[in-house]
Amino acid sequence: MGNYQAQNRQNYGNRSEGSGSTNSGATPTISKDSLEKIIVDGDVELLVNEAKDFSPKLVNPSWKESDRLSTSQIRAIFGEVRQIQGQLSVDFDKALRRLYLVKPKLAYRAKKENKEGVRALTTVLDQALDFVYAEKDKTNRKERFERFVQLFEAILAYHKGK
């Protein structure tokens, strides 16, 4: 585990802003490098550590109350992802199409709500979805989608535990 921690500290040090930063003005994020390791490689330890670090920052105490991500906002997005996950075994192609359409829904929600926490979450989820679709092989997409759901579940769990 010591090797992982050293690597993780190095990843945080390379970020200009984000989950490794304590700068209250920066928008929290998870680096693309970390998202790739989580979604593509299945690094579960990194998934847990990133979610644990990222989630509390979605309710940054230095932000106005109205900019913080509420449980209902994150649950609304998560509910759609859960429905898609349930559809995977029934109609895989349709589920993947619905999943891809989550991207514009995220963009709409971020623009409509205009809240720092919502923008931060949608940015991370949008980038994670890019890694789900990066591979043409649909078998890999299914595994990557499951990892995406696990990441989202962990973010939600740590958000609720704030």
KAMOMO-V786597 format. One record per pair of residues at least 12 apart in sequence whose C-alpha atoms are under 7 Angstrom apart, sorted by sequence separation. I is the first residue (numbers start at 1). GAP is how many residues later the second one is. D is the distance in Angstrom with one decimal. If there is no record, write none. Layout:
i=I gap=GAP d=D
i=I gap=GAP d=D
This chain:
i=18 gap=12 d=6.3
i=110 gap=12 d=6.7
i=132 gap=12 d=5.1
i=132 gap=13 d=5.7
i=84 gap=14 d=6.8
i=84 gap=15 d=6.5
i=106 gap=16 d=5.6
i=30 gap=20 d=6.8
i=128 gap=20 d=6.7
i=103 gap=23 d=5.9
i=30 gap=24 d=6.9
i=29 gap=25 d=6.6
i=28 gap=26 d=6.6
i=28 gap=29 d=6.2
i=19 gap=34 d=6.1
i=19 gap=35 d=5.2
i=24 gap=38 d=6.2
i=68 gap=47 d=6.8
i=67 gap=48 d=4.4
i=68 gap=48 d=6.5
i=69 gap=48 d=4.5
i=66 gap=49 d=6.9
i=67 gap=49 d=5.0
i=68 gap=49 d=5.0
i=69 gap=49 d=5.7
i=67 gap=50 d=5.9
i=59 gap=58 d=6.6
i=58 gap=59 d=4.7
i=39 gap=89 d=6.9
i=71 gap=89 d=6.9
i=29 gap=91 d=6.2
i=40 gap=91 d=6.7
i=28 gap=92 d=6.0
i=39 gap=92 d=6.4
i=27 gap=93 d=6.2
i=35 gap=93 d=5.9
i=39 gap=93 d=6.8
i=30 gap=94 d=6.3
i=29 gap=95 d=6.2
i=36 gap=95 d=6.4
i=51 gap=100 d=6.9
i=55 gap=100 d=5.3
i=56 gap=102 d=6.9
i=51 gap=103 d=5.7
i=52 gap=103 d=7.0
i=55 gap=103 d=5.7
i=56 gap=103 d=5.8
i=40 gap=104 d=6.2
i=47 gap=104 d=6.1
i=51 gap=104 d=4.8
i=55 gap=104 d=4.9
i=39 gap=105 d=5.3
i=42 gap=105 d=6.7
i=48 gap=106 d=6.6
i=52 gap=106 d=5.8
i=56 gap=106 d=5.8
i=51 gap=107 d=6.8
i=39 gap=108 d=5.4
i=39 gap=109 d=6.1
